[in-house]
Amino acid sequence: MNYNIRKADLKDLDTTAALFNAYRIFYRQADDYEKCKNFIQERLNNEQSHIFVVYADDKAVGFVQLYKLYHYIKLQKQWLLSDLFVHTDYRGKGLSVALIDRAKQLCDETGACGLMLETEKTNDIGNTLYPRCGFEYDSNHNYYYWWK
């Protein structure tokens, strides 16, 4: 399958927002394209994340979004692989792996020590994909959330 991956900018806002909305729906969130569009626009306007979109068959079919963090042990920048999504019609074709590889390339380009991510325990696809892509499972830590 022929594909290409491009870094998203504001001219890709509608396409990226549609993918982000589909991703959120996959995670059982309400369909809300306008909120997604505003969210992505704010990330891009403020350079708060890097978003890479994969195109296949001349249409956007997936994306990865990364946020900058800092690792307290390595004392270096790292990237949080926050969001990864490929449209269901294009899964199983290596596009998720290609997006992860692009995220790893961003680490090289920015001198970051690596990537970290979190996914639901029930995400069978992700929990199979990430170890195949060289990620190690950290069973020593629990993740906690505080929501205002």
N, C-alpha and C positions, 0 to 999 in steps of 0.2 A: 504494500500500500504506500502510495506517495503521500507525504505530509510535510508540513513545515511548521516551525514554531517561531512566533514573533513576540517580542515584548510589547505589552499593551500600553497604549497611551490614550489621551482623550478622544482621538479620532476613532478608537475602538470601543468607546464607552457603551454604546447600545448592545453590541455583540457580547462584550464581557459581562454586562449586567444581566443579559438573558441567560448566559451560562451560569452565573452566580445564583440567579433565581432558581434555575433547575437543580443546582447543587443543594440549595437549602430545602427545596421540596423533597429531594432524596432523603434528607435528614428530618423529614416530617414537620417542616415549617410551612407556614401559610404562603401561598403564592402572592408575592408582592413585588412586582417588577420595579415600581417607582422607588420604593425604599431601597431596593438593591442598587438601582442606578445611582441614587444619592450617596449611598455608602461607598460604592466603587469610585464615584467621582471625587469624593472627599479624600480617599486613599491616594488617588492619582494626583489630585491638585496639591496635596501636602507632601507628596513623595514619601508616604508612610508605608508603602508596600511595593513589591515588584510582582507583576502579574505577567505570566507567559501563557499565550493562547496557542493551541495546536489547531491547525487547519488541515482538513482532509476533504477530498472531493469538492474543493473550492468553498468550503464552509467551516466556520468555527465549530469544533466538536468537543473541546475540552480546555481546561486551564489548570494552572497551579498558581497559588498566591503565597508569597513569603514575606515575613516580617523580620526586621533586624532585632537581635537580642545580643546579650553578652554573657559568656560562660565564666562563672566565678572560679572554676578550677584552672581552666586553660588560659584565663585572662586574655581572651580574644573574642572577637565578634563571632557570632554564629547566626544561622537563619532558622526561624521557625517555619516549617512547612505547614502552614495553617490550613490550606484548602487545596484539595486535588479532586478533579472531577473530569470524567469522560462520559459523553452521552452514551446511553445504553446501546444504541445501534453500532457504536464504534469500539465497544469493549472487547478485550481479547485479541486485539490487533497490535499490541505493543505501544500504544500511545501513552498510557500511564507511565510506563518505564521511560519513554522518551522525555516526558515532562519531568520526571524525577532526575533523569540525567542532565536536563537543562538546569534544574535547581542546583545540582552538584557543580555544574560549570559556573554558576553564579558564585559559589563558594571560592572557586579558584580565582575568578575575576576580581573578587573583593577581599581576598586574603582572609576569609572566614575559616574557622576551624572545622565547621561541619554543619549538619542539619539536625534538627530535632522535630519530632511530631508526636501527636497524640491521636488516637482514633478509638471509636467505641469498641468494646469487647465483642459486640455482636456484628461488627463489620468484617464478615468472613473474607470478602474480596481484599480489603486493605490488609488484614492480618495475615494473608497469604502473600500479597504483593510485596510488602515492605521488607520482610526478611530476604526474599529473592533478590531485592535491590541492594542488599548489603546493610540494612538497618538491623541493629541489635535490640532485642526486647529488654527493657530495664524493669526487672521484677522487684527491685529494691525500693522503689519509690511509689507513693500514692499521690495522686493528683487531687487537690481539693479546690473548691471554688467558693468564692464569696460574691454574691450578686446583690447589688443595691436595689 
